[in-house]
Amino acid sequence: MRTKKNTTTDKSIDPDEAPHLDREWFERAEIWHGNKLIRPGRPKSVARKEAVSLRLDPEVLDYFRNQGPGWQSRINAALRKAAGLRR
């Protein structure tokens, strides 16, 4: 009769050798709710935006990019205003 091979090794772990749980460790930690991984960050919007390829003049891009982060949202707002659309 074959016996089952023991694939695990019982190694005692010294608690003094445990990793230090600092703020950075917790920021990188994954959060699970049951079997579902909870992703950090902004929740998905109901009105999702569509990725497109658009060719714009370099001066237009420079204008919006030089205003800092959020330049794509500002371009979107300018296009909505030009189209007469409200949010």
C-alpha positions in Angstrom: 0.0 0.0 0.0 1.3 3.4 -1.0 1.6 6.0 1.7 1.0 9.7 1.0 4.1 11.7 0.7 4.2 14.6 3.2 4.7 17.7 1.0 4.7 20.2 3.8 7.5 20.8 6.2 6.7 22.0 9.7 9.1 24.9 10.3 8.7 26.9 13.4 8.7 30.6 12.7 10.3 33.0 15.2 7.9 35.9 15.8 10.9 38.2 16.0 11.6 37.5 12.4 8.1 38.5 11.2 8.0 41.4 8.8 7.4 44.9 10.2 3.8 45.9 9.3 4.2 49.6 8.6 2.0 52.1 6.7 3.5 51.2 3.4 2.7 47.5 3.9 -0.9 48.2 4.6 -1.2 50.6 1.6 0.0 47.7 -0.7 -2.3 45.1 1.0 -5.2 43.6 -0.9 -8.7 43.8 0.6 -10.9 40.8 0.0 -14.7 40.6 0.7 -15.4 36.9 0.5 -14.0 35.8 -2.9 -14.1 39.3 -4.4 -11.0 41.5 -4.5 -11.9 45.1 -3.5 -10.0 47.5 -5.7 -8.8 50.7 -4.1 -9.6 54.0 -5.8 -12.6 55.7 -7.4 -15.6 53.5 -8.0 -16.6 52.9 -11.6 -19.0 55.5 -12.9 -22.4 54.7 -14.3 -21.8 57.0 -17.3 -18.4 55.5 -18.4 -16.3 57.4 -20.8 -15.1 55.9 -24.1 -11.4 55.8 -25.1 -10.8 57.4 -28.5 -7.9 58.3 -30.7 -8.0 62.0 -31.5 -5.5 64.1 -33.4 -5.1 67.6 -31.9 -2.8 70.5 -32.6 0.3 70.5 -30.3 -0.6 74.0 -29.1 -4.0 72.8 -27.9 -2.4 69.9 -26.0 0.3 72.1 -24.5 -2.4 74.6 -23.3 -4.3 71.9 -21.4 -1.3 69.9 -20.2 0.4 73.0 -18.8 -2.6 73.5 -16.5 -1.6 70.4 -14.6 -3.3 67.1 -13.8 -6.8 66.6 -15.1 -6.1 68.0 -18.6 -8.1 65.3 -20.3 -11.1 66.1 -18.2 -10.7 69.8 -19.0 -10.6 69.0 -22.7 -13.8 66.9 -22.3 -15.5 69.9 -20.4 -14.5 72.3 -23.2 -15.9 69.9 -25.9 -19.1 69.5 -23.9 -19.4 73.3 -23.6 -18.8 73.7 -27.4 -21.4 71.1 -28.1 -23.9 72.8 -25.8 -24.2 69.8 -23.6 -24.8 70.0 -19.8 -23.5 67.7 -17.1 
